[in-house]
Amino acid sequence: MSETTTPALQYRFDGPEDAPVLILGPSLGTTWHMWDRQVPELTRQWRVFRFDLPGHGGAPAHPAGSVTELSDRLLATLDALGVQRFGYAGCALGGAIGMELALRHPERVASLALVATSPRFGTPDEFRQRGVIVRTNGLDPIARVSPDRWFTGGFAAAQPAITEWAVQMVRTTDPGCYIAACEALATFDVRPELGRVGVPTLVLVGSDDQVTGPAEARTLVAGIPDARLAVVPGASHLVPVEQPGAVTDLLVRHFSSAWQPAFDSTTGQMAAIVAPPVKPVLVAAPPQTAPIAEIAPPVVPAQPAGRPDSYETGLKVRREVLGDAHVDRALAQSDDFSGDFQEFITRYAWGEIWNRPGLDRRSRSCVTLTALVAGGHLEELAFHTRAALRNGLTPDEIKEVLLQAGVYCGVPAANSAFRVAQRVIREETTPE
């Protein structure tokens, strides 16, 4: 595929050329082969389009650092192929791309299925920490624990070939693209926007999913106006792989019955869709399919309003660099005496200086580490070493910064700094 301003995604088509297009989106660390067991049945009615994330499955390694960028690349690929309207089913990160499409380009999406998906995936700290581990150790530590996150224990033990296939998918992924995808998940949060998803949506989750489980699925169903929930028993995160028959049956029934009509250029409106009076859970499947359990959706709490001016910007940058846990502790410990100082550093240090365009965050981390060594501020050096790792510096690069500081700030200061940084780097880069 030719290079363009927006790099195209690696893709494949299956099924009749004149059939409606149904897109299947993969999760982080997988390839389009995670949907292999669904394709034979789905191609009876649809032209199935599958794609690989950047750097996955041998795809060109053009990192994309946001879900918006991934969805833009998918649309650019579809535009080049002449595909304007489609159904979309995505797993985890693939589901996030589907939500982004439904929110930003609703005229393109006829129907949506969100598999093992969440409006927010864990915490930003978790994914940025994963990026630090990959940057330091490569993907092997992530690959080795992937089966524990993706499959139930019984399935992994009974299917060693599939388990090894899953490990190899992760190992062969481009590390830079994996890290960028972690950053995309770290910044993804559409909880306040779920009410604007206007297409019929199936929310599908494995009952034993410990990554994005039934609780996250309930949040989606409660927030999306026309959404139905299906819980597949005996399945974990990669439910299309672990329970292929149940997932295939659910997708066929959903996309066969909930395909929103296209935009009518003569009236300027979408064809009317009559929503069901109550959000139903899909009824139990035929005997050959695992039964579907019902979960009642709770009410999603409203999101708090933000503060004006550079404080909100500073708080966002401060969290991205230092992590939510550190910032939450600092703010929780503030009182009438220290609260003004917390606001001061958030607004000016983080909202003004760290947010200036003249230096990237890697460079600012180098400057900050050197200044802290010179001043002997070892406590702050510890959390800024963590920040440097999150900002993309490797342990070897941090070592070079401290060696340089030893020349200009003094050997005793650098000696203390090395002890602090060594401890932090071991903590942050050692896989659990």
Salt bridges, closest charged atoms under 4 A:
GLU3 OE2 - HIS62 NE2 3.19
ASP14 OD1 - ARG12 NH2 2.88
ASP14 OD2 - ARG50 NH2 3.08
ASP36 OD2 - HIS33 ND1 3.04
ASP36 OD1 - ARG50 NH1 2.59
GLU41 OE1 - ARG44 NE 3.16
GLU69 OE2 - ARG73 NH2 2.83
ASP79 OD1 - ARG108 NH2 2.80
GLU100 OE2 - ARG104 NE 3.06
ASP125 OD1 - ARG390 NH1 3.38
ASP140 OD2 - ARG144 NE 2.85
ASP140 OD1 - ARG171 NE 2.74
GLU183 OE2 - ARG128 NH2 2.92
ASP189 OD2 - ARG191 NH2 2.68
GLU193 OE1 - ARG104 NH1 2.64
GLU193 OE1 - ARG196 NH2 2.64
ASP209 OD2 - HIS237 ND1 2.99
ASP249 OD2 - ARG253 NE 2.98
ASP309 OD1 - ARG347 NH2 2.96
GLU320 OE2 - LYS316 NZ 2.58
GLU320 OE1 - ARG361 NH2 2.83
ASP324 OD2 - ARG120 NH2 3.90
ASP324 OD1 - ARG319 NH1 3.18
ASP328 OD1 - ARG319 NH1 2.86
GLU343 OE2 - ARG307 NH2 3.13
GLU343 OE2 - ARG347 NH1 2.81
GLU397 OE2 - ARG362 NH2 3.02
GLU427 OE1 - ARG386 NH2 2.73
GLU427 OE2 - ARG423 NH1 3.66
GLU428 OE2 - ARG386 NE 3.15
